[in-house]
Amino acid sequence: MEIFLPSFLIIVLAGAVTFVVLPRFSPYVLTILSIALLAFGAYHHYSLFKDEYRLATWYQNASFLAPALVLGVALFFILGYILSFFGSSGIPVPAVPVEITSAVNTVKNAASSVTSRVTNAASQAINTVNQSVNRGLNNSIRFNNGSRSKNSGLANMLP
């Protein structure tokens, strides 16, 4: 019970300040107040957890070794690259089994036949649509042949 009442009073006080006092301040005052409270919170947090930050950032003390470490790793890879020229002729690669090759060829042939059929069907559909549209245009031009339209000269040239 001794923890409940003080926490409850703090929540009630914070609600009163939030809904009664803060709406009466201008945005300029609220901005300055929030920056000041943020700075105070950061300072208080750092002073409270200073030892944890020191233990969590132990590796920063070894930052003077970073250039030597980078050069060492780079030299290791350069030497490995140079020594790879003087080693064996290469990594032996096993031959691909015949079953896999025939299966790959079967799939390739099936895929090419499907794509050719789809291409032929699409071409045939496009040609059919083009012929229908052209017939409609030709008929409309012939229909206007008797009138004095811009298309009457074209209608005489059609078969």
C-alpha positions in Angstrom: 0.0 0.0 0.0 2.9 2.4 0.6 3.9 2.1 -3.1 0.4 2.5 -4.5 -0.6 5.8 -3.0 2.4 7.9 -4.0 2.3 6.5 -7.5 -1.4 7.2 -7.7 -0.9 10.7 -6.5 1.8 11.3 -9.1 -0.4 10.1 -11.9 -3.3 12.3 -10.7 -0.9 15.3 -10.5 0.5 14.6 -13.9 -3.0 14.4 -15.4 -4.0 17.7 -13.8 -0.9 19.5 -15.1 -1.4 18.0 -18.6 -5.1 18.9 -18.9 -5.3 22.1 -16.8 -1.9 23.9 -16.8 -0.2 23.1 -20.1 -2.9 24.1 -22.5 -2.6 27.7 -21.2 1.0 28.0 -22.3 2.1 29.2 -25.7 3.9 26.9 -28.2 7.1 28.8 -27.7 7.1 28.2 -23.9 6.1 24.6 -24.4 9.0 24.1 -26.8 11.6 25.6 -24.5 10.1 23.7 -21.5 10.3 20.4 -23.5 13.9 21.0 -24.6 14.9 21.8 -21.0 13.2 18.7 -19.6 14.7 16.5 -22.3 18.2 17.9 -21.5 17.6 17.3 -17.8 16.3 13.7 -18.4 19.4 12.9 -20.6 21.8 14.3 -17.9 20.0 12.4 -15.1 19.9 9.2 -17.1 23.6 9.4 -17.9 24.6 10.2 -14.3 22.4 7.3 -13.0 23.8 4.7 -15.5 27.4 6.0 -15.9 28.9 2.7 -14.8 26.8 0.7 -17.2 27.8 2.9 -20.1 31.5 2.6 -19.1 31.2 -1.2 -19.1 29.2 -1.4 -22.3 31.7 0.7 -24.3 34.9 -1.2 -23.3 35.9 -1.7 -26.9 36.3 2.0 -27.5 39.5 2.0 -25.5 41.0 -0.4 -28.0 40.2 1.9 -31.0 43.9 2.7 -31.4 44.4 -0.9 -32.6 41.9 -0.5 -35.5 44.4 0.6 -38.2 46.8 -2.2 -37.4 43.9 -4.7 -37.5 42.7 -3.4 -40.9 46.2 -3.6 -42.4 46.8 -7.1 -41.0 43.5 -8.4 -42.5 44.3 -6.7 -45.8 47.8 -8.2 -45.9 46.4 -11.6 -45.1 44.0 -11.5 -48.0 46.7 -10.1 -50.4 49.1 -12.9 -49.4 46.3 -15.4 -49.9 45.6 -14.1 -53.3 49.3 -14.2 -54.3 49.8 -17.7 -53.0 46.7 -18.9 -54.9 48.8 -18.5 -58.1 51.5 -20.9 -56.9 49.1 -23.6 -55.5 47.4 -26.4 -57.3 45.8 -26.0 -60.7 42.4 -25.5 -59.3 39.4 -27.0 -57.5 38.4 -30.3 -59.1 34.8 -30.1 -60.4 32.9 -33.4 -60.6 31.1 -34.3 -63.9 27.4 -33.8 -64.1 25.5 -37.1 -64.2 23.7 -38.0 -67.4 20.3 -38.3 -65.7 20.4 -34.6 -64.7 21.5 -33.5 -68.1 18.7 -35.4 -69.8 16.1 -34.1 -67.3 17.3 -30.5 -67.9 17.0 -31.0 -71.7 13.5 -32.4 -71.3 12.4 -29.4 -69.3 14.0 -27.0 -71.7 12.3 -28.7 -74.7 8.9 -28.6 -72.9 9.3 -25.0 -72.0 10.3 -24.0 -75.5 7.3 -25.9 -77.0 4.9 -24.2 -74.6 6.4 -20.7 -75.3 6.2 -21.3 -79.0 2.5 -22.4 -78.7 1.7 -19.3 -76.6 3.5 -17.0 -79.1 1.6 -18.5 -82.0 -1.7 -18.2 -80.3 -1.0 -14.6 -79.4 0.1 -13.8 -82.9 -3.0 -15.4 -84.4 -5.3 -13.5 -82.0 -3.6 -10.2 -82.9 -3.9 -10.9 -86.6 -7.6 -11.8 -86.2 -8.2 -8.5 -84.4 -6.3 -6.5 -87.0 -8.3 -8.1 -89.8 -11.6 -7.3 -88.1 -10.6 -3.7 -87.4 -9.3 -3.2 -91.0 -12.6 -4.7 -92.4 -14.6 -2.3 -90.3 -12.5 0.7 -91.4 -12.7 -0.3 -95.1 -16.5 -0.7 -94.8 -16.9 2.7 -93.2 -14.8 4.3 -95.8 -16.8 2.7 -98.6 -20.0 3.7 -96.9 -19.0 7.3 -97.0 -18.0 7.1 -100.6 -21.2 8.6 -101.9 -21.0 11.6 -99.6 -18.6 14.4 -99.9 -16.3 13.4 -97.0 -12.5 13.6 -96.7 -12.3 9.8 -97.1 -14.1 9.6 -100.4 -10.8 9.7 -102.3 -9.4 6.8 -100.2 -12.5 4.7 -100.8 -11.8 4.6 -104.5 -8.3 3.2 -104.0 -9.5 0.2 -101.9 -10.1 -3.2 -103.6 
